[in-house]
Amino acid sequence: MISIDWEFTWLDPINHSLVSLWAVDFYNPSNQFYWECQMWEWALYDEEALKINWFTIEQLTDKSKMTLVEMIRKFDDWLKTCTNPQILIWQNPKSDIDFLVQSYKKAWIAYPLWHRSLDTHTIVFMRHLQLWKDILLERGRYKINLDESLKFVWIPWWEPRPHIALMWAKCAAEVVSRTVFWKKLLEDFNSFEIPDYLKIN
């Protein structure tokens, strides 16, 4: 399993660009991938995206950074060092994975991870149901975002400034480990205990 996070120049996987990619091998968490790249040559960007990912247009067009194709090739090589079988884990992975698929196409490499993925939202949602715990609602809809998932496993959330996608990838991996296995995973979170209610009987 690969816990992953990424940054984009906005929301369209065809016309916008992946600009950073961060991942953790769940079963070998010391094996991590983290790189940034310049946005691909014809990509568009949106100012709203820059407010979220804290990149500047100068950073997005910095020619000293590797290209998108170079980053994808590095990522593909890194995947070959990871535990098998492989599936991606993230909070809401579907639309984000589309960016990864499109980036692989630009690199002329066959996408190796198939179409299925795991999401922490569902994992935490189902654990709430098993424990008969109330699920937070917002405007009549379930709200289990990454912040709420972290609170569920007793990790107080903070947003690093600038935004660091690697930390988000680590958070998703830690949520899965604590929710499913009642086990700490990464040293970053060792100081936070696991709630007894997650203990598997």
Backbone as CSV, one residue per row, in Angstrom:
resi,resn,N_x,N_y,N_z,CA_x,CA_y,CA_z,C_x,C_y,C_z
1,MET,0.843,-1.188,0.000,0.000,0.000,0.000,0.885,1.246,0.000
2,ILE,0.507,2.232,-0.779,1.267,3.466,-0.909,0.386,4.628,-0.471
3,SER,0.748,5.287,0.643,0.047,6.492,1.072,0.641,7.673,0.308
4,ILE,-0.213,8.509,-0.260,0.276,9.479,-1.236,-0.398,10.832,-1.056
5,ASP,0.297,11.879,-1.427,-0.287,13.217,-1.545,0.431,13.945,-2.666
6,TRP,-0.159,15.046,-3.118,0.329,15.728,-4.314,-0.146,17.162,-4.318
7,GLU,0.485,17.974,-5.154,0.049,19.354,-5.363,-0.118,19.579,-6.857
8,PHE,-1.119,20.398,-7.201,-1.434,20.662,-8.598,-1.554,22.164,-8.826
9,THR,-1.586,22.554,-10.107,-1.795,23.973,-10.427,-3.278,24.326,-10.486
10,TRP,-4.173,23.374,-10.405,-5.600,23.490,-10.147,-6.265,22.171,-10.447
11,LEU,-7.535,22.126,-10.832,-8.356,20.929,-10.681,-8.554,20.077,-11.937
12,ASP,-8.114,20.529,-13.080,-8.335,19.793,-14.336,-7.104,18.967,-14.673
13,PRO,-7.185,17.632,-14.604,-5.994,16.805,-14.846,-5.470,16.868,-16.278
14,ILE,-6.287,17.381,-17.204,-5.829,17.512,-18.590,-5.020,18.793,-18.769
15,ASN,-5.548,19.899,-18.263,-4.952,21.210,-18.547,-4.091,21.776,-17.430
16,HIS,-4.245,21.271,-16.222,-3.396,21.703,-15.125,-2.312,20.661,-14.871
17,SER,-1.374,20.997,-14.009,-0.177,20.158,-13.874,0.058,19.711,-12.439
18,LEU,0.527,18.490,-12.309,1.103,18.003,-11.059,2.424,18.742,-10.840
19,VAL,2.678,19.244,-9.612,3.928,19.979,-9.360,4.705,19.430,-8.161
20,SER,4.112,18.525,-7.401,4.875,17.818,-6.372,4.199,16.490,-6.097
21,LEU,4.988,15.541,-5.628,4.490,14.193,-5.386,5.227,13.632,-4.180
22,TRP,4.427,13.149,-3.206,4.975,12.707,-1.933,4.299,11.394,-1.545
23,ALA,5.080,10.416,-1.141,4.492,9.106,-0.894,5.280,8.345,0.177
24,VAL,4.561,7.424,0.845,5.136,6.581,1.894,4.729,5.138,1.620
25,ASP,5.685,4.240,1.651,5.413,2.807,1.525,4.878,2.320,2.874
26,PHE,3.604,1.990,2.936,2.928,1.703,4.203,3.616,0.585,4.976
27,TYR,4.034,-0.468,4.309,4.635,-1.606,5.000,6.143,-1.458,5.204
28,ASN,6.709,-0.378,4.710,8.114,-0.044,4.930,8.206,1.478,5.004
29,PRO,7.659,2.089,6.077,7.433,3.537,6.091,8.683,4.401,6.046
30,SER,9.856,3.824,6.257,11.076,4.615,6.082,11.370,4.847,4.596
31,ASN,10.729,4.078,3.732,10.894,4.241,2.286,9.905,5.299,1.797
32,GLN,10.398,6.500,1.563,9.537,7.629,1.214,10.016,8.296,-0.071
33,PHE,9.066,8.909,-0.767,9.371,9.616,-2.013,8.909,11.057,-1.859
34,TYR,9.751,12.028,-2.204,9.314,13.418,-2.172,10.129,14.264,-3.148
35,TRP,9.409,14.751,-4.156,10.024,15.593,-5.169,9.048,16.671,-5.616
36,GLU,9.622,17.777,-6.089,8.862,18.826,-6.750,9.349,18.931,-8.191
37,CYS,8.483,19.461,-9.055,8.880,19.672,-10.441,8.307,20.999,-10.941
38,GLN,8.817,21.472,-12.048,8.196,22.595,-12.715,6.923,22.118,-13.412
39,MET,5.941,22.979,-13.559,4.730,22.549,-14.250,5.060,22.314,-15.733
40,TRP,4.358,21.375,-16.337,4.663,21.054,-17.729,4.368,22.266,-18.623
41,GLU,5.029,22.299,-19.760,5.182,23.516,-20.562,3.880,24.227,-20.903
42,TRP,2.824,23.472,-21.233,1.584,24.101,-21.692,0.500,24.137,-20.619
43,ALA,0.881,23.873,-19.399,-0.118,23.796,-18.333,-0.663,25.172,-17.959
44,LEU,-1.897,25.167,-17.477,-2.520,26.353,-16.919,-2.377,26.305,-15.398
45,TYR,-2.570,27.453,-14.761,-2.580,27.475,-13.305,-3.631,28.467,-12.834
46,ASP,-4.036,28.338,-11.598,-5.052,29.211,-11.016,-4.506,29.793,-9.719
47,GLU,-4.797,31.056,-9.484,-4.317,31.715,-8.274,-4.833,31.017,-7.008
48,GLU,-6.041,30.438,-7.076,-6.578,29.735,-5.914,-5.697,28.555,-5.520
49,ALA,-5.154,27.883,-6.527,-4.275,26.747,-6.243,-3.027,27.201,-5.490
50,LEU,-2.498,28.364,-5.856,-1.284,28.853,-5.217,-1.527,29.224,-3.754
51,LYS,-2.757,29.622,-3.441,-3.097,29.916,-2.051,-3.109,28.644,-1.205
52,ILE,-3.430,27.527,-1.840,-3.515,26.245,-1.125,-2.151,25.580,-1.015
53,ASN,-1.413,25.535,-2.138,-0.154,24.786,-2.121,1.071,25.646,-1.791
54,TRP,0.885,26.951,-1.681,1.936,27.887,-1.280,3.075,27.987,-2.282
55,PHE,2.886,27.512,-3.501,3.870,27.738,-4.550,3.661,29.124,-5.149
56,THR,4.730,29.700,-5.659,4.629,30.926,-6.447,4.752,30.557,-7.920
57,ILE,4.342,31.464,-8.795,4.469,31.179,-10.227,5.939,31.035,-10.609
58,GLU,6.815,31.741,-9.880,8.253,31.608,-10.149,8.731,30.192,-9.820
59,GLN,8.215,29.633,-8.744,8.589,28.261,-8.391,8.019,27.252,-9.383
60,LEU,6.805,27.506,-9.856,6.173,26.581,-10.800,6.888,26.559,-12.143
61,THR,7.570,27.635,-12.469,8.248,27.732,-13.777,9.765,27.711,-13.632
62,ASP,10.249,27.323,-12.474,11.680,27.305,-12.186,12.374,26.217,-13.014
63,LYS,13.184,26.619,-13.955,13.826,25.668,-14.864,14.934,24.854,-14.194
64,SER,15.305,25.246,-12.967,16.303,24.440,-12.264,15.682,23.192,-11.653
65,LYS,14.347,23.175,-11.532,13.651,21.984,-11.050,13.534,20.958,-12.166
66,MET,13.377,19.716,-11.776,13.162,18.678,-12.783,11.833,18.900,-13.497
67,THR,11.720,18.323,-14.659,10.467,18.402,-15.397,9.459,17.411,-14.817
68,LEU,8.208,17.568,-15.214,7.174,16.622,-14.794,7.540,15.206,-15.225
69,VAL,8.006,15.056,-16.437,8.366,13.730,-16.956,9.483,13.112,-16.114
70,GLU,10.472,13.916,-15.763,11.579,13.403,-14.943,11.080,12.963,-13.569
71,MET,10.174,13.741,-12.979,9.651,13.366,-11.665,8.849,12.069,-11.734
72,ILE,8.039,11.920,-12.756,7.242,10.700,-12.901,8.143,9.493,-13.106
73,ARG,9.205,9.655,-13.855,10.137,8.534,-14.048,10.801,8.158,-12.725
74,LYS,11.149,9.166,-11.918,11.721,8.880,-10.601,10.704,8.150,-9.718
75,PHE,9.462,8.623,-9.763,8.417,7.986,-8.970,8.201,6.539,-9.416
76,ASP,8.187,6.317,-10.715,7.996,4.961,-11.231,9.136,4.042,-10.796
77,ASP,10.353,4.565,-10.793,11.494,3.778,-10.302,11.344,3.507,-8.805
78,TRP,10.883,4.519,-8.049,10.704,4.346,-6.610,9.663,3.273,-6.312
79,LEU,8.571,3.247,-7.071,7.543,2.225,-6.854,8.116,0.818,-6.925
80,LYS,9.124,0.641,-7.755,9.738,-0.679,-7.913,10.487,-1.105,-6.646
81,THR,10.747,-0.155,-5.737,11.421,-0.487,-4.471,10.420,-0.746,-3.346
82,CYS,9.140,-0.582,-3.632,8.112,-0.645,-2.591,7.544,-2.051,-2.436
83,THR,6.916,-2.247,-1.294,6.287,-3.517,-0.967,5.153,-3.817,-1.951
84,ASN,5.051,-5.058,-2.347,3.971,-5.517,-3.233,2.982,-6.384,-2.472
85,PRO,1.719,-6.467,-2.943,1.131,-5.713,-4.056,0.885,-4.261,-3.662
86,GLN,0.664,-3.400,-4.658,0.576,-1.968,-4.419,-0.810,-1.417,-4.749
87,ILE,-1.279,-0.535,-3.862,-2.526,0.184,-4.093,-2.385,1.529,-3.390
88,LEU,-2.948,2.588,-3.955,-2.795,3.919,-3.390,-3.815,4.180,-2.276
89,ILE,-3.371,4.877,-1.233,-4.227,5.299,-0.126,-4.183,6.812,-0.038
90,TRP,-5.346,7.427,0.072,-5.412,8.867,0.320,-6.811,9.189,0.826
91,GLN,-7.035,10.431,1.223,-8.321,10.825,1.781,-9.461,10.659,0.777
92,ASN,-9.354,11.273,-0.375,-10.338,11.137,-1.463,-9.562,10.989,-2.763
93,PRO,-9.099,9.797,-3.075,-8.068,9.650,-4.102,-8.506,9.738,-5.557
94,LYS,-9.781,9.565,-5.879,-10.152,9.351,-7.272,-9.727,10.481,-8.192
95,SER,-10.145,11.721,-7.906,-9.831,12.811,-8.833,-8.337,13.096,-8.854
96,ASP,-7.674,12.939,-7.694,-6.240,13.182,-7.646,-5.471,12.142,-8.455
97,ILE,-5.921,10.901,-8.403,-5.254,9.850,-9.165,-5.331,10.137,-10.662
98,ASP,-6.389,10.790,-11.104,-6.481,11.169,-12.516,-5.279,12.011,-12.936
99,PHE,-4.788,12.879,-12.042,-3.595,13.666,-12.342,-2.383,12.769,-12.535
100,LEU,-2.259,11.767,-11.673,-1.126,10.856,-11.778,-1.191,10.065,-13.085
101,VAL,-2.382,9.605,-13.436,-2.560,8.868,-14.698,-2.182,9.743,-15.884
102,GLN,-2.660,10.983,-15.902,-2.332,11.894,-17.008,-0.837,12.202,-17.058
103,SER,-0.217,12.306,-15.892,1.223,12.577,-15.855,2.013,11.391,-16.410
104,TYR,1.560,10.183,-16.107,2.197,9.002,-16.689,2.071,9.007,-18.212
105,LYS,0.937,9.422,-18.713,0.765,9.501,-20.164,1.753,10.481,-20.780
106,LYS,1.942,11.627,-20.109,2.887,12.627,-20.624,4.311,12.079,-20.624
107,ALA,4.603,11.174,-19.686,5.936,10.574,-19.608,6.072,9.345,-20.502
108,TRP,5.001,8.964,-21.194,4.985,7.783,-22.064,5.386,6.519,-21.299
109,ILE,4.838,6.402,-20.083,5.063,5.217,-19.262,3.706,4.611,-18.936
110,ALA,3.616,3.299,-18.981,2.363,2.632,-18.647,2.072,2.808,-17.161
111,TYR,0.873,3.271,-16.843,0.496,3.469,-15.442,0.410,2.116,-14.751
112,PRO,1.136,1.900,-13.626,1.272,0.555,-13.065,0.295,0.199,-11.947
113,LEU,-0.570,1.131,-11.516,-1.309,0.919,-10.280,-2.786,0.590,-10.475
114,TRP,-3.179,0.312,-11.681,-4.545,-0.074,-11.986,-5.524,1.018,-11.554
115,HIS,-6.804,0.685,-11.428,-7.802,1.729,-11.217,-8.369,1.741,-9.804
116,ARG,-8.064,0.751,-8.999,-8.620,0.717,-7.649,-7.724,1.461,-6.666
117,SER,-8.327,1.961,-5.592,-7.579,2.664,-4.556,-8.325,2.512,-3.231
118,LEU,-7.676,2.908,-2.152,-8.289,2.924,-0.824,-8.392,4.376,-0.359
119,ASP,-9.456,4.691,0.381,-9.554,6.046,0.902,-9.778,6.010,2.411
120,THR,-9.089,6.911,3.092,-9.181,6.950,4.550,-10.577,7.362,5.005
121,HIS,-11.290,8.119,4.186,-12.657,8.517,4.537,-13.519,7.290,4.811
122,THR,-13.501,6.324,3.908,-14.316,5.123,4.075,-13.852,4.287,5.262
123,ILE,-12.544,4.157,5.423,-12.001,3.367,6.528,-12.450,3.939,7.871
124,VAL,-12.331,5.251,8.032,-12.712,5.893,9.291,-14.236,5.888,9.455
125,PHE,-14.960,6.090,8.367,-16.426,6.053,8.409,-16.911,4.702,8.929
126,MET,-16.395,3.623,8.363,-16.841,2.290,8.758,-16.442,1.961,10.195
127,ARG,-15.305,2.490,10.647,-14.901,2.255,12.035,-15.852,2.978,12.992
128,HIS,-16.317,4.166,12.609,-17.333,4.854,13.408,-18.589,3.985,13.543
129,LEU,-19.000,3.394,12.427,-20.201,2.566,12.459,-20.003,1.346,13.361
130,GLN,-18.845,0.716,13.265,-18.569,-0.452,14.104,-18.619,-0.107,15.586
131,LEU,-18.168,1.108,15.918,-18.084,1.533,17.310,-19.337,2.262,17.780
132,TRP,-20.311,2.386,16.909,-21.543,3.105,17.221,-21.245,4.542,17.658
133,LYS,-20.266,5.168,16.998,-19.916,6.544,17.292,-20.625,7.484,16.316
134,ASP,-21.049,8.623,16.821,-21.667,9.622,15.956,-20.646,10.145,14.954
135,ILE,-21.125,10.407,13.733,-20.277,10.960,12.683,-20.632,12.432,12.516
136,LEU,-19.599,13.268,12.503,-19.813,14.702,12.387,-20.581,15.036,11.105
137,LEU,-21.573,15.915,11.235,-22.340,16.388,10.084,-22.042,17.864,9.853
138,GLU,-22.042,18.249,8.601,-21.918,19.655,8.225,-22.932,19.940,7.122
139,ARG,-23.893,20.796,7.429,-24.983,21.124,6.494,-25.685,19.854,5.988
140,GLY,-25.915,18.946,6.928,-26.660,17.737,6.609,-25.866,16.660,5.900
141,ARG,-24.546,16.838,5.801,-23.721,15.842,5.117,-22.619,15.351,6.056
142,TYR,-22.227,14.095,5.863,-21.140,13.559,6.672,-19.848,14.322,6.395
143,LYS,-19.124,14.621,7.460,-17.857,15.322,7.309,-16.748,14.541,7.996
144,ILE,-16.099,13.670,7.239,-14.912,12.999,7.750,-13.767,13.365,6.807
145,ASN,-13.225,14.564,7.007,-12.052,14.960,6.243,-10.804,14.485,6.989
146,LEU,-9.638,14.852,6.492,-8.415,14.376,7.140,-8.286,14.932,8.550
147,ASP,-8.715,16.179,8.767,-8.669,16.756,10.118,-9.462,15.894,11.106
148,GLU,-10.699,15.535,10.714,-11.552,14.737,11.598,-11.005,13.329,11.773
149,SER,-10.411,12.773,10.727,-9.812,11.439,10.834,-8.658,11.438,11.826
150,LEU,-7.866,12.498,11.805,-6.751,12.605,12.744,-7.249,12.727,14.190
151,LYS,-8.275,13.531,14.389,-8.845,13.653,15.733,-9.358,12.303,16.228
152,PHE,-9.922,11.517,15.323,-10.480,10.212,15.665,-9.409,9.281,16.228
153,VAL,-8.162,9.418,15.731,-7.062,8.568,16.206,-6.159,9.314,17.193
154,TRP,-6.661,10.443,17.707,-5.990,11.225,18.753,-4.704,11.896,18.285
155,ILE,-4.710,12.385,17.068,-3.599,13.210,16.598,-4.138,14.619,16.359
156,PRO,-3.674,15.596,17.138,-4.130,16.962,16.901,-3.574,17.474,15.583
157,TRP,-4.445,18.003,14.726,-3.985,18.437,13.406,-3.467,19.860,13.444
158,TRP,-2.435,20.099,12.703,-1.953,21.450,12.451,-1.609,21.507,10.971
159,GLU,-1.751,22.645,10.379,-1.413,22.791,8.961,-0.031,23.405,8.850
160,PRO,0.961,22.630,8.408,2.305,23.206,8.279,2.292,24.387,7.308
161,ARG,3.095,25.379,7.589,3.244,26.531,6.697,4.702,26.648,6.297
162,PRO,5.028,26.544,4.988,4.068,26.301,3.915,3.538,24.865,3.942
163,HIS,2.467,24.646,3.183,1.849,23.322,3.089,2.889,22.300,2.627
164,ILE,2.963,21.174,3.335,3.936,20.133,2.999,3.174,18.848,2.713
165,ALA,3.129,18.468,1.455,2.324,17.313,1.062,2.833,16.026,1.691
166,LEU,4.152,15.929,1.954,4.674,14.710,2.574,4.018,14.469,3.925
167,MET,3.800,15.528,4.701,3.166,15.360,6.003,1.743,14.833,5.855
168,TRP,1.028,15.287,4.832,-0.330,14.781,4.590,-0.291,13.298,4.231
169,ALA,0.668,12.887,3.419,0.796,11.470,3.076,1.089,10.646,4.322
170,LYS,1.944,11.178,5.198,2.251,10.492,6.457,0.998,10.406,7.332
171,CYS,0.237,11.492,7.383,-0.977,11.501,8.205,-1.964,10.433,7.747
172,ALA,-2.158,10.323,6.446,-3.089,9.316,5.928,-2.624,7.910,6.296
173,ALA,-1.325,7.647,6.183,-0.793,6.331,6.541,-0.991,6.054,8.026
174,GLU,-0.755,7.066,8.864,-0.901,6.885,10.308,-2.354,6.633,10.700
175,VAL,-3.283,7.324,10.048,-4.711,7.112,10.317,-5.101,5.670,10.011
176,VAL,-4.651,5.154,8.882,-4.979,3.774,8.510,-4.381,2.795,9.506
177,SER,-3.134,2.994,9.887,-2.471,2.076,10.813,-3.187,2.032,12.156
178,ARG,-3.564,3.190,12.674,-4.212,3.246,13.983,-5.651,2.740,13.921
179,THR,-6.351,3.067,12.858,-7.755,2.683,12.743,-7.921,1.189,12.493
180,VAL,-7.093,0.637,11.631,-7.246,-0.761,11.220,-6.471,-1.719,12.128
181,PHE,-5.250,-1.317,12.528,-4.361,-2.248,13.240,-4.132,-1.889,14.710
182,TRP,-4.673,-0.715,15.172,-4.408,-0.225,16.520,-2.898,-0.226,16.775
183,LYS,-2.162,0.418,15.853,-0.707,0.372,15.905,-0.145,1.689,15.384
184,LYS,0.852,2.221,16.113,1.559,3.402,15.622,2.439,3.007,14.440
185,LEU,2.631,3.962,13.509,3.381,3.638,12.301,4.635,4.485,12.149
186,LEU,4.521,5.803,12.312,5.613,6.716,12.007,6.088,7.445,13.253
187,GLU,7.399,7.694,13.318,7.981,8.365,14.476,7.406,9.763,14.674
188,ASP,6.984,10.408,13.577,6.426,11.765,13.671,5.275,11.840,14.677
189,PHE,4.573,10.724,14.896,3.358,10.735,15.713,3.485,9.907,16.988
190,ASN,4.714,9.502,17.340,4.909,8.620,18.486,4.442,9.224,19.801
191,SER,4.467,10.537,19.913,4.093,11.169,21.174,2.581,11.162,21.406
192,PHE,1.811,10.797,20.398,0.357,10.775,20.520,-0.123,9.344,20.737
193,GLU,-0.830,9.130,21.832,-1.314,7.792,22.147,-2.494,7.411,21.255
194,ILE,-2.776,6.121,21.217,-3.906,5.610,20.435,-5.092,5.410,21.371
195,PRO,-6.272,5.881,21.013,-7.424,5.705,21.920,-7.774,4.238,22.116
196,ASP,-8.155,3.887,23.334,-8.517,2.507,23.647,-9.691,2.002,22.822
197,TYR,-10.590,2.920,22.439,-11.772,2.457,21.710,-11.432,1.878,20.332
198,LEU,-10.228,2.141,19.841,-9.819,1.565,18.544,-9.222,0.178,18.681
199,LYS,-8.985,-0.244,19.919,-8.331,-1.537,20.128,-9.169,-2.657,19.539
200,ILE,-8.499,-3.523,18.806,-9.176,-4.646,18.156,-9.250,-5.811,19.130
201,ASN,-10.469,-6.254,19.429,-10.657,-7.336,20.396,-10.601,-8.705,19.716
